Amino acid sequence: MDKRLVCARICSHLEKSKDESIRQLQSLKQSLLSESKSSAGDKHETARAMIHQEMRQVNDTLVRAERALQEVNQIGESKVSPVRVASGVLVETDGPWVLVGVALNRIDMREGHVYGVSSEAPLAKAWHGAEVGDVKSLGPNQLTIVALH
């Protein structure tokens, strides 16, 4: 599995997430503008506050997606041949692959599954410094590190 292809697939996934967040923000802004003042002022203010809260949550999601895109692009451009597990390394195991450096759901590739874990995640910390041939835990499973990309 090529690290650049994995990163490109992840970027595509993150772009979709980013686009969806932008659409949600636009929709929420429209809802906020169309919220008309009624005689029941408390209901109006509550509805506006709820819309603002949802906008903050969607904006946080958008910011995380943009940050993850930057991280994945940097990982994909890296030309270093790693010898130990660290941030930015694609870890090939005898099971699923693991990309250390960006948290995301499972990405399905033709060659297998890739899981993304943040550099701060317990799994990334437990695997940090591991080398080819080491056996590491992923949940209840024991996985052998086959290669580092």
SVG drawing of the C-alpha trace seen along z (x, -y; Angstrom):
<svg xmlns="http://www.w3.org/2000/svg" viewBox="-47 -40 62 51">
<polyline fill="none" stroke="black" stroke-width="0.4" points="0.0,0.0 1.4,-3.4 1.5,-6.0 0.7,-8.8 -2.4,-6.9 -3.5,-6.4 -3.0,-10.1 -4.9,-11.0 -7.8,-8.8 -7.9,-10.3 -7.7,-13.8 -10.7,-13.0 -12.6,-11.8 -11.7,-14.9 -12.6,-17.2 -16.1,-15.6 -16.4,-16.1 -15.3,-19.7 -17.8,-20.4 -20.6,-18.9 -19.6,-21.2 -19.7,-24.2 -23.1,-23.2 -24.4,-22.8 -23.0,-26.2 -24.7,-27.8 -28.0,-26.1 -27.7,-27.2 -27.0,-30.8 -30.1,-30.7 -32.1,-29.3 -30.8,-32.1 -31.8,-34.8 -35.2,-33.3 -35.9,-33.0 -38.6,-35.6 -39.2,-37.5 -42.4,-36.3 -44.4,-37.5 -43.0,-34.6 -39.6,-36.2 -38.1,-33.4 -38.8,-30.8 -37.2,-33.0 -34.1,-33.6 -33.8,-29.9 -34.1,-28.9 -31.4,-31.4 -29.2,-30.2 -29.6,-26.6 -28.7,-27.6 -25.6,-29.5 -24.5,-26.4 -25.0,-24.1 -23.0,-26.6 -20.1,-26.5 -20.1,-22.7 -20.2,-22.5 -17.4,-25.1 -15.3,-23.1 -15.8,-20.0 -14.7,-22.2 -11.6,-23.4 -10.6,-19.8 -11.1,-18.7 -9.0,-21.5 -6.2,-20.8 -6.3,-17.1 -6.1,-17.9 -2.9,-19.9 -1.4,-17.1 -2.3,-14.4 -0.8,-16.5 2.5,-16.9 2.5,-13.1 1.9,-12.4 4.7,-14.6 7.3,-13.1 10.0,-11.2 11.7,-9.9 12.1,-6.1 11.1,-5.4 12.8,-2.8 10.6,-3.2 6.9,-4.0 6.4,-7.7 4.1,-10.5 3.6,-10.4 4.4,-6.8 2.2,-4.3 2.5,-1.0 1.9,2.1 0.9,5.0 -0.3,8.6 -3.8,7.2 -5.0,3.6 -2.6,0.8 -2.2,-2.1 -1.4,-5.7 0.0,-7.5 -0.5,-11.3 -4.2,-11.9 -7.3,-10.5 -9.9,-9.2 -12.3,-6.3 -11.3,-3.3 -10.4,-3.9 -11.0,-1.0 -8.4,-0.6 -8.2,2.1 -5.3,3.7 -6.9,3.6 -8.1,1.3 -6.2,-1.7 -6.9,-3.2 -5.8,-6.7 -4.7,-7.4 -3.6,-10.7 0.0,-11.0 -1.5,-11.7 -3.7,-8.5 -2.7,-5.8 -2.2,-3.4 0.3,-5.7 2.1,-6.2 2.3,-2.5 3.6,-1.8 6.0,-4.7 9.5,-3.5 8.4,-0.1 10.3,1.6 9.6,4.1 9.1,7.5 7.7,6.2 4.4,7.5 1.9,4.9 -1.6,4.9 -4.5,3.4 -7.5,3.9 -7.6,7.6 -5.5,8.5 -1.8,9.0 -0.3,7.6 3.2,8.0 4.7,5.0 5.6,6.0 6.9,2.8 7.0,-1.0 6.2,-3.5"/>
</svg>
